[in-house]
Amino acid sequence: MQLLEQRKPSETVIKIIGAIMVMTPIIVLFFVEVPVGAMVLLLLLTITFIWFMLKSSMNVWLGKDELVLQMAPFPKQYVPFKSIMAIHEHMAYPWAIGKRGWGYKKSPGVTVYFAGAGPGVVIELKNKKAIWLSTSKGDLISRAVR
C-alpha cells in the first residue's frame, strides 16, 4: 500500500489557539472568582485539544484494489475500487467553498474528510453514499480507480 497523501493541521495555529485557551482562564481568574475545579477542568480540556490536534492527520493510501482513507486518530475506511461508481474532482467542501478548518464528519449519506478549502474529490459509491475528500491528488486517485 502506497501513502498517497498526508495532511496535518498547522502546528503554529494549534499552539496559538492553545496559548489563548490556557491564558484566557488565567486572565479571567484575576477579575472574577472561578472555582478551582472549573479551572482544572478547562486546563485539562485545553491540553486534550492540543494533544488531539497535534496527533491528527488525514491520510490517503492507494492499495492494489482499494483506497484507504483515515482522519487519524479515527479508524481507517477501506473503499474497494469495485464499490466506486464515479469520482468527480471538486472543491473539497462543495457546500461552503472557501471554508477553512479541519474535520471528519460521518452522516447517513456522506462521509467528509475535510483538511481545508481547496481541491478535492467527490467519490460516489454504488450504495448511493458519497465520500468528500480534501486532496490535491484527485487526478491521481481518479486514474487509479479507472
Buried (B, 14 or more C-beta within 10 A) or exposed (E): EEEBBEBBBEEEEBEEBBEEBBEEBEEEEEEEEEEEEEBEEBBEEBEEBBEEBBEBBBBBBBBEEBBBBBBBEEEEBEBEBEBBEEBEEBBBBEEEEEEEEBBBEEEEEBBBBBBBBBBBBBBBBEEEBBBBBBBEBBEBBBEBBE
